[in-house]
Amino acid sequence: MQNKPDLKFWQIWNMSFGFLGIQYGFGLQQANMSPIYRILGAEESNIPGLWLAGPLTGLLLQPIIGALSDRSWSKRWGRRKPYVFIGAIVGSIAMVLMPNSKSVFMAACLMWLLDAGLNSSMEPFRAFVGDILNKKQRPTGFAIQSFMVGFGQTLANLMPLLLPIIGISMAVGGDFSNGISDSVRFPFYIGAAAIFVTVFFTMATTKEYPPENEDYKIKPTFTAEQKKNIAFWHLAITLGAALMAGLFSWRLVGLNQAFIWTAGIGLGVYLFLLLPVFKEILASLSEMPVVMRQLWWVKFFTWYGLPLMWQYLSLAAAKYAFNAPSPDANPAGFEAGKNWGSLCFAMFSISCFTISIFLPAIAKAMGSRRATHALFLSIGAVGFFSVLLSNDKWIYFSGMTLIGLAWGSIMSMPYLMLANAVSPKRMGVYMGIFNGFICVPQFIGMLTVPLYYESLLGDDPRNALVLAGVCMVLAAASCFLIHEPKNTEPGDEPALAIGAH
């Protein structure tokens, strides 16, 4: 194993700086896509389904990018950086086009393109920490990335306050016919530039280490047991995709056509998984470190609930704090609610990057990363439940402050628990699969929430936020399923051996 030297603080900062632009893009998407969909005519109950782009592209792309980059190396371009840069270009293009959407379909297609670019860039940044930093400095690396998450999203969500200062109108319309205001349009243009510039800066200032040996060049071979595992996961994923496609198409086009969609999607997924790159990914699923398996339920409940925040926070604020249940009923109130939602997300992000500075020290003081993560998830649950206390706009602001503390932990603690349990030569593929732990519950939620949104949740965006709080409580409880080595300081856990090809 390479003896990686300690890096200076600014070297670690530069390594993560591109994450700032990527998270600026995610921040704009998270705060603005639901209002954009509503402005373009989407029904409120269909909002979750329109957010499918994120989890699906992440589920497909991040493990692929991880596996491919594990087996890449160029003296000139490095290992992860080419994937980061290509993703940044794609994401920047989508950012420019998004606010000029003329229909829900066009906006949904551009969201797929945007997510493809951002997800392609994001996974290698997670792998950077394991590739470049030694075990002692990894907590600092993930803390800085968590800071970049919060700071980038804060900048994105403060745009409604910052733009009028430089003379950009916040009014709806202008010379454009789609009703999307300049308060949305210009931040997306700025975001396109931010993604490209920050990623280019990281590429120019960060040096990647070559692989420890040339095993990455060898075509992987699989034992009989691994081939059996590959076949199992191939079938399981195909059936799971077919089932979820059936649920979605049943609601969208009716039962008769749902059978056709189910069969078509199932066959397509089966054939897609025959690509050579998936053999290594599917084999890796059966060889996951124990810690990674134990983190599944934490990630499942966390990411089943969290998308409801991005989908419904601004809509709930508009409905209850500004008396605007829809853009047609009260256009000015709906715009004010959207802008207030952006400010709430800004406070959420400020909480995130503030707490990220102190998280390593808090985890060390508590002596347990799982307990630390459970604590902050519980704080986030309180933030979600607080929206029931009042219709005042400030209740959303204070609630998002608490949820931001949980977000800081979500962006660092699980990755820190995983990084020390993964073999360096497979860091990319396992970080990609671990990000799949984020995507799968989102995908399930976005298919299932529309089935009970009108009945169980009463067609009420505020109730969706309460459901997110329930999920945070379940995620906190699941933290105690994770085994932490005894008599070990956080950060000193030995890496677990991973089955070789």
C-alpha positions as CSV (number, residue, x, y, z in Angstrom):
1,M,0.0,0.0,0.0
2,Q,1.3,3.5,-0.9
3,N,2.5,5.7,2.0
4,K,0.5,8.7,1.2
5,P,2.0,11.9,2.6
6,D,0.1,14.5,4.6
7,L,-1.3,17.2,2.3
8,K,-1.5,20.8,3.2
9,F,-5.0,22.2,4.0
10,W,-5.1,24.2,0.7
11,Q,-4.2,21.1,-1.3
12,I,-7.2,19.3,0.2
13,W,-9.3,22.4,-0.4
14,N,-8.2,22.6,-4.1
15,M,-9.0,18.9,-4.5
16,S,-12.6,19.5,-3.4
17,F,-13.1,22.9,-5.0
18,G,-14.9,21.5,-8.1
19,F,-17.4,20.0,-5.7
20,L,-18.5,23.6,-5.0
21,G,-19.7,24.2,-8.5
22,I,-21.4,20.8,-8.8
23,Q,-23.3,21.4,-5.5
24,Y,-24.2,24.9,-6.7
25,G,-25.9,23.1,-9.6
26,F,-27.6,20.6,-7.4
27,G,-28.8,23.4,-5.1
28,L,-30.4,25.3,-8.0
29,Q,-32.1,22.0,-9.2
30,Q,-33.3,21.1,-5.7
31,A,-34.9,24.5,-5.0
32,N,-36.3,25.3,-8.4
33,M,-37.4,22.2,-10.3
34,S,-40.7,21.7,-8.5
35,P,-41.7,25.3,-9.1
36,I,-40.6,25.1,-12.7
37,Y,-42.7,22.0,-13.2
38,R,-45.7,23.6,-11.7
39,I,-45.2,26.8,-13.7
40,L,-45.1,24.7,-16.9
41,G,-48.4,23.0,-15.9
42,A,-47.5,19.8,-14.0
43,E,-49.9,18.4,-11.4
44,E,-48.7,18.5,-7.8
45,S,-49.2,14.7,-7.3
46,N,-47.0,14.0,-10.3
47,I,-44.0,16.0,-9.1
48,P,-42.2,13.0,-7.5
49,G,-42.4,11.0,-10.8
50,L,-40.8,14.0,-12.6
51,W,-37.8,13.8,-10.3
52,L,-37.0,10.3,-11.4
53,A,-34.0,11.6,-13.5
54,G,-31.8,12.1,-10.4
55,P,-31.9,8.6,-8.8
56,L,-32.1,6.8,-12.1
57,T,-29.1,8.5,-13.7
58,G,-27.1,8.2,-10.4
59,L,-28.0,4.5,-10.1
60,L,-26.8,3.8,-13.6
61,L,-23.9,6.2,-14.0
62,Q,-22.1,6.4,-10.7
63,P,-21.2,2.6,-10.4
64,I,-20.2,2.7,-14.1
65,I,-18.0,5.7,-13.7
66,G,-16.5,4.2,-10.6
67,A,-15.7,0.9,-12.2
68,L,-14.3,2.5,-15.4
69,S,-12.2,5.0,-13.5
70,D,-10.8,2.2,-11.2
71,R,-9.4,0.7,-14.4
72,S,-8.2,4.0,-16.0
73,W,-4.9,5.8,-15.8
74,S,-3.1,8.4,-17.9
75,K,0.0,10.2,-16.9
76,R,-1.4,13.4,-18.4
77,W,-5.1,13.2,-17.4
78,G,-5.0,11.0,-14.3
79,R,-7.6,8.5,-13.2
80,R,-10.8,10.3,-12.1
81,K,-10.3,13.8,-13.6
82,P,-11.4,13.0,-17.2
83,Y,-14.8,11.8,-15.9
84,V,-15.2,14.8,-13.7
85,F,-14.4,17.2,-16.6
86,I,-16.8,15.5,-19.2
87,G,-19.6,15.5,-16.6
88,A,-19.0,19.2,-15.9
89,I,-19.4,20.1,-19.6
90,V,-22.6,18.1,-19.9
91,G,-24.0,19.6,-16.7
92,S,-23.1,23.2,-17.8
93,I,-24.9,22.8,-21.1
94,A,-28.1,21.5,-19.3
95,M,-27.9,24.4,-16.9
96,V,-28.0,26.9,-19.7
97,L,-31.0,25.3,-21.4
98,M,-33.1,24.4,-18.4
99,P,-34.7,27.8,-17.6
100,N,-35.7,28.1,-21.3
101,S,-37.9,25.0,-21.2
102,K,-41.2,25.4,-23.0
103,S,-42.9,22.3,-21.6
104,V,-42.9,19.8,-18.8
105,F,-41.5,17.2,-21.1
106,M,-38.6,19.5,-22.2
107,A,-37.8,20.4,-18.6
108,A,-37.9,16.7,-17.6
109,C,-35.5,15.7,-20.5
110,L,-33.1,18.5,-19.5
111,M,-33.2,17.4,-15.9
112,W,-32.0,13.9,-17.1
113,L,-29.2,15.6,-19.0
114,L,-28.3,17.8,-16.0
115,D,-28.3,14.9,-13.6
116,A,-26.2,12.8,-15.9
117,G,-23.5,15.5,-16.0
118,L,-23.6,16.2,-12.3
119,N,-23.6,12.5,-11.2
120,S,-20.7,11.8,-13.6
121,S,-18.7,14.4,-11.9
122,M,-19.8,13.8,-8.3
123,E,-18.7,10.1,-7.8
124,P,-15.0,10.7,-8.7
125,F,-14.9,13.5,-6.1
126,R,-15.9,11.0,-3.4
127,A,-13.2,8.6,-4.7
128,F,-10.6,11.4,-4.6
129,V,-10.6,11.3,-0.8
130,G,-9.8,7.6,-0.7
131,D,-7.3,7.8,-3.5
132,I,-5.3,10.8,-2.5
133,L,-5.6,11.2,1.3
134,N,-4.2,8.9,3.9
135,K,-6.5,7.5,6.6
136,K,-5.6,10.3,9.1
137,Q,-6.6,13.1,6.7
138,R,-9.8,11.5,5.3
139,P,-12.1,13.0,8.0
140,T,-10.7,16.4,6.9
141,G,-11.3,15.6,3.2
142,F,-14.9,14.6,3.7
143,A,-15.5,17.5,6.1
144,I,-14.3,19.9,3.4
145,Q,-16.5,18.2,0.8
146,S,-19.4,18.6,3.2
147,F,-18.5,22.3,3.6
148,M,-18.5,22.6,-0.2
149,V,-21.9,21.0,-0.4
150,G,-23.3,23.5,2.1
151,F,-21.5,26.6,0.7
152,G,-22.4,25.8,-2.9
153,Q,-26.0,25.2,-2.2
154,T,-26.1,28.4,0.0
155,L,-24.9,30.5,-2.9
156,A,-27.5,28.9,-5.2
157,N,-30.3,29.6,-2.8
158,L,-29.3,33.1,-1.9
159,M,-29.7,34.2,-5.5
160,P,-33.2,35.7,-4.9
161,L,-31.6,38.1,-2.5
162,L,-28.4,38.8,-4.4
163,L,-29.7,39.3,-7.9
164,P,-31.8,42.5,-7.1
165,I,-28.6,44.0,-5.7
166,I,-27.0,43.9,-9.1
167,G,-30.1,45.1,-10.8
168,I,-31.7,41.9,-12.2
169,S,-35.5,41.9,-12.1
170,M,-37.3,39.3,-10.0
171,A,-40.5,39.7,-12.1
172,V,-42.1,36.8,-13.9
173,G,-42.1,36.6,-17.7
174,G,-40.1,39.4,-19.3
175,D,-39.6,38.7,-23.0
176,F,-39.9,35.0,-22.4
177,S,-43.2,33.1,-22.8
178,N,-42.7,30.2,-20.4
179,G,-43.4,32.2,-17.2
180,I,-40.1,31.3,-15.6
181,S,-38.7,34.4,-13.8
182,D,-35.3,36.0,-14.2
183,S,-34.7,35.0,-10.5
184,V,-34.5,31.4,-11.8
185,R,-33.1,32.1,-15.3
186,F,-29.9,34.0,-14.3
187,P,-28.8,31.7,-11.4
188,F,-28.9,28.8,-13.9
189,Y,-26.7,30.7,-16.3
190,I,-24.3,31.6,-13.4
191,G,-24.4,27.9,-12.4
192,A,-23.2,26.7,-15.8
193,A,-20.1,29.0,-15.5
194,A,-19.6,28.0,-11.9
195,I,-19.5,24.2,-12.7
196,F,-17.0,24.6,-15.5
197,V,-14.7,27.1,-13.7
198,T,-14.5,25.2,-10.4
199,V,-14.0,21.8,-11.9
200,F,-11.3,23.2,-14.2
201,F,-9.5,24.7,-11.1
202,T,-9.5,21.3,-9.4
203,M,-8.2,19.6,-12.5
204,A,-5.4,22.2,-12.8
205,T,-4.3,22.1,-9.1
206,T,-4.8,18.4,-8.1
207,K,-2.3,15.6,-8.7
208,E,-3.5,12.0,-8.7
209,Y,-1.3,9.1,-7.7
210,P,-0.8,6.3,-10.2
211,P,-2.2,2.9,-9.3
212,E,-0.1,0.9,-6.8
213,N,0.5,-1.7,-9.5
214,E,-0.7,-2.5,-13.0
215,D,-3.5,-4.8,-12.0
216,Y,-5.9,-2.3,-13.4
217,K,-4.8,-3.2,-16.9
218,I,-5.7,-6.8,-16.5
219,K,-9.1,-7.9,-17.7
220,P,-11.0,-9.2,-14.6
221,T,-11.7,-12.9,-14.4
222,F,-14.4,-14.5,-12.2
223,T,-14.6,-17.6,-10.1
224,A,-17.5,-20.0,-10.3
225,E,-18.9,-18.5,-7.1
226,Q,-18.6,-14.9,-8.5
227,K,-20.3,-15.9,-11.7
228,K,-23.2,-17.4,-9.6
229,N,-23.4,-14.1,-7.7
230,I,-23.3,-12.1,-11.0
231,A,-26.2,-14.1,-12.3
232,F,-28.2,-13.6,-9.1
233,W,-27.8,-9.9,-9.1
234,H,-28.5,-9.7,-12.8
235,L,-31.8,-11.4,-12.3
236,A,-32.7,-9.5,-9.1
237,I,-32.0,-6.1,-10.6
238,T,-33.9,-7.0,-13.8
239,L,-37.0,-8.1,-11.8
240,G,-36.8,-5.1,-9.6
241,A,-36.6,-2.7,-12.5
242,A,-39.5,-4.4,-14.2
243,L,-41.6,-4.2,-11.0
244,M,-41.0,-0.5,-10.5
245,A,-41.6,0.2,-14.2
246,G,-44.9,-1.6,-13.9
247,L,-45.9,0.5,-10.9
248,F,-45.1,3.7,-12.7
249,S,-46.6,2.8,-16.1
250,W,-49.8,1.5,-14.3
251,R,-50.4,4.9,-12.9
252,L,-49.4,6.7,-16.1
253,V,-50.9,4.8,-18.9
254,G,-53.2,2.2,-17.3
255,L,-53.1,-1.5,-16.5
256,N,-53.2,-2.9,-20.1
257,Q,-50.2,-1.0,-21.4
258,A,-48.4,-1.4,-18.1
259,F,-47.7,-5.1,-19.0
260,I,-46.0,-3.9,-22.2
261,W,-43.9,-1.3,-20.4
262,T,-43.0,-3.9,-17.7
263,A,-41.8,-6.4,-20.2
264,G,-40.0,-3.8,-22.3
265,I,-38.1,-2.2,-19.4
266,G,-37.3,-5.6,-17.9
267,L,-35.8,-6.8,-21.2
268,G,-33.9,-3.6,-21.7
269,V,-32.4,-3.7,-18.3
270,Y,-31.4,-7.4,-18.7
271,L,-29.6,-6.6,-22.0
272,F,-28.0,-3.5,-20.6
273,L,-26.5,-5.4,-17.7
274,L,-24.8,-7.8,-20.2
275,L,-22.3,-5.0,-20.9
276,P,-18.8,-6.1,-19.6
277,V,-18.5,-3.2,-17.1
278,F,-21.5,-4.5,-15.2
279,K,-19.8,-7.9,-14.5
280,E,-17.4,-6.3,-12.1
281,I,-20.1,-4.1,-10.5
282,L,-22.4,-7.1,-10.0
283,A,-19.6,-9.2,-8.6
284,S,-18.8,-6.4,-6.2
285,L,-22.3,-6.3,-4.8
286,S,-21.8,-9.7,-3.3
287,E,-18.4,-8.8,-1.8
288,M,-19.5,-5.5,-0.1
289,P,-17.8,-4.8,3.2
290,V,-19.9,-5.6,6.2
291,V,-20.1,-1.9,7.2
292,M,-21.5,-1.1,3.7
293,R,-24.2,-3.7,4.1
294,Q,-25.1,-2.4,7.5
295,L,-25.3,1.2,6.2
296,W,-28.1,0.2,3.7
297,W,-31.0,0.7,6.0
298,V,-29.7,4.1,7.2
299,K,-29.3,5.2,3.6
300,F,-32.7,3.7,2.6
301,F,-34.8,5.6,5.1
302,T,-32.7,8.8,4.8
303,W,-33.1,8.9,1.0
304,Y,-36.7,7.8,0.9
305,G,-37.6,10.8,2.9
306,L,-35.1,13.6,1.8
307,P,-36.4,14.0,-1.7
308,L,-39.8,15.0,-0.3
309,M,-38.0,18.1,1.1
310,W,-36.8,19.3,-2.3
311,Q,-40.1,18.4,-4.0
312,Y,-42.5,20.0,-1.5
313,L,-40.8,22.5,0.8
314,S,-41.3,25.5,-1.5
315,L,-44.8,24.3,-2.4
316,A,-45.7,24.0,1.3
317,A,-44.3,27.4,2.1
318,A,-46.2,29.0,-0.8
319,K,-49.5,27.3,0.3
320,Y,-49.4,28.0,4.0
321,A,-47.2,31.0,4.5
322,F,-48.2,32.9,1.4
323,N,-51.7,31.6,0.7
324,A,-50.7,30.4,-2.8
325,P,-51.7,26.7,-3.3
326,S,-50.9,27.0,-7.0
327,P,-49.3,29.5,-9.4
328,D,-52.6,30.1,-11.1
329,A,-54.5,30.9,-7.8
330,N,-52.0,33.4,-6.6
331,P,-49.1,34.1,-8.9
332,A,-47.4,36.7,-6.8
333,G,-47.8,34.6,-3.6
334,F,-46.5,31.5,-5.4
335,E,-43.4,33.5,-6.6
336,A,-42.9,34.8,-3.1
337,G,-43.2,31.3,-1.7
338,K,-40.7,30.0,-4.2
339,N,-38.3,32.7,-3.2
340,W,-38.8,32.1,0.5
341,G,-38.2,28.4,-0.1
342,S,-34.9,29.3,-1.7
343,L,-33.9,31.3,1.4
344,C,-34.9,28.4,3.6
345,F,-32.7,26.2,1.5
346,A,-29.9,28.8,1.9
347,M,-30.2,28.6,5.7
348,F,-30.3,24.8,5.3
349,S,-27.0,24.9,3.5
350,I,-25.4,27.4,5.9
351,S,-26.2,25.0,8.7
352,C,-24.6,22.3,6.7
353,F,-21.3,24.0,6.0
354,T,-21.1,25.4,9.5
355,I,-21.6,22.0,11.3
356,S,-19.2,20.3,8.8
357,I,-16.4,22.2,10.4
358,F,-17.1,20.7,13.8
359,L,-18.3,17.2,12.8
360,P,-14.9,15.4,13.2
361,A,-14.4,16.9,16.7
362,I,-18.0,16.0,17.7
363,A,-17.6,12.4,16.4
364,K,-14.3,12.1,18.3
365,A,-15.9,13.5,21.5
366,M,-18.8,11.1,21.3
367,G,-16.5,8.2,20.5
368,S,-18.9,6.8,17.9
369,R,-19.7,7.8,14.3
370,R,-22.9,5.9,14.3
371,A,-24.2,7.7,17.4
372,T,-23.1,11.0,16.0
373,H,-25.0,10.3,12.8
374,A,-28.1,9.1,14.7
375,L,-28.0,12.3,16.8
376,F,-28.0,14.6,13.8
377,L,-30.6,12.6,11.9
378,S,-32.9,13.0,14.9
379,I,-32.3,16.7,14.9
380,G,-33.3,16.8,11.3
381,A,-36.5,14.9,12.1
382,V,-37.4,17.6,14.6
383,G,-37.0,20.2,11.9
384,F,-39.4,18.4,9.6
385,F,-42.0,17.9,12.3
386,S,-41.8,21.6,13.3
387,V,-43.7,22.7,10.1
388,L,-46.9,21.5,11.9
389,L,-46.5,24.1,14.6
390,S,-47.4,27.2,12.6
391,N,-48.2,28.7,9.2
392,D,-45.7,31.5,9.7
393,K,-43.0,31.6,7.1
394,W,-40.3,31.6,9.8
395,I,-41.2,28.1,11.0
396,Y,-40.0,26.8,7.6
397,F,-36.8,28.8,8.0
398,S,-36.1,27.5,11.5
399,G,-37.0,24.0,10.6
400,M,-34.6,24.0,7.6
401,T,-31.9,25.3,9.9
402,L,-32.2,22.1,12.0
403,I,-32.5,19.9,8.9
404,G,-29.3,21.5,7.5
405,L,-27.4,20.1,10.6
406,A,-28.5,16.6,9.6
407,W,-27.5,17.3,6.0
408,G,-24.0,18.0,7.1
409,S,-23.7,14.6,8.7
410,I,-25.5,12.9,5.8
411,M,-22.8,14.3,3.5
412,S,-19.8,13.1,5.5
413,M,-20.4,10.5,8.2
414,P,-21.6,7.5,6.1
415,Y,-18.8,8.1,3.6
416,L,-16.2,8.3,6.3
417,M,-17.5,5.0,7.9
418,L,-17.2,3.4,4.4
419,A,-13.9,4.8,3.2
420,N,-11.8,2.9,5.8
421,A,-13.5,-0.4,5.0
422,V,-12.8,-0.4,1.2
423,S,-9.8,-1.6,-0.6
424,P,-8.1,1.3,-2.4
425,K,-8.0,-0.4,-5.8
426,R,-11.8,-0.7,-5.7
427,M,-12.6,2.7,-4.1
428,G,-14.3,3.9,-7.3
429,V,-16.7,1.1,-7.8
430,Y,-17.7,0.9,-4.2
431,M,-18.2,4.6,-3.9
432,G,-20.4,4.3,-7.0
433,I,-22.4,1.4,-5.6
434,F,-22.7,3.3,-2.3
435,N,-24.2,6.3,-4.1
436,G,-26.6,3.7,-5.6
437,F,-27.8,3.3,-2.0
438,I,-28.9,6.9,-2.4
439,C,-30.5,6.4,-5.7
440,V,-32.5,3.2,-5.1
441,P,-34.7,4.6,-2.2
442,Q,-35.2,7.8,-4.2
443,F,-36.4,5.8,-7.1
444,I,-38.7,3.7,-5.0
445,G,-40.1,6.8,-3.3
446,M,-40.7,8.7,-6.5
447,L,-42.7,5.7,-7.9
448,T,-44.7,5.0,-4.7
449,V,-45.4,8.5,-3.2
450,P,-47.7,9.4,-6.1
451,L,-49.7,6.3,-5.3
452,Y,-50.7,7.5,-1.9
453,Y,-50.1,11.3,-2.0
454,E,-53.8,12.2,-2.4
455,S,-55.1,9.6,0.0
456,L,-52.6,9.0,2.8
457,L,-50.9,12.4,2.6
458,G,-54.2,14.3,1.9
459,D,-52.9,16.0,-1.2
460,D,-50.9,18.3,1.1
461,P,-47.3,19.2,0.6
462,R,-46.8,19.8,4.4
463,N,-47.8,16.2,5.2
464,A,-45.1,15.1,2.8
465,L,-42.5,16.9,4.9
466,V,-43.9,15.2,8.0
467,L,-43.4,11.8,6.3
468,A,-39.8,12.9,5.7
469,G,-39.4,13.4,9.4
470,V,-40.7,9.9,10.1
471,C,-38.1,8.6,7.7
472,M,-35.3,10.5,9.5
473,V,-36.4,8.8,12.8
474,L,-36.2,5.4,11.2
475,A,-32.8,6.2,9.7
476,A,-31.5,7.3,13.1
477,A,-32.6,4.0,14.7
478,S,-31.0,2.1,11.9
479,C,-27.6,3.6,12.7
480,F,-27.4,1.2,15.6
481,L,-27.4,-1.7,13.2
482,I,-23.8,-0.6,12.2
483,H,-21.0,-2.4,14.0
484,E,-18.1,-0.2,15.1
485,P,-14.8,-1.8,16.2
486,K,-14.4,-1.4,20.0
487,N,-11.4,0.3,21.5
488,T,-10.8,2.2,18.3
489,E,-10.7,5.9,17.8
490,P,-12.8,7.2,14.9
491,G,-10.6,7.3,11.9
492,D,-8.3,4.4,13.0
493,E,-10.5,1.5,11.9
494,P,-8.6,-1.1,9.8
495,A,-9.6,-1.5,6.2
496,L,-11.5,-4.7,5.6
497,A,-10.2,-7.1,2.9
498,I,-12.2,-7.3,-0.2
499,G,-12.5,-10.4,-2.3
500,A,-10.1,-10.3,-5.3
501,H,-11.0,-11.0,-8.8
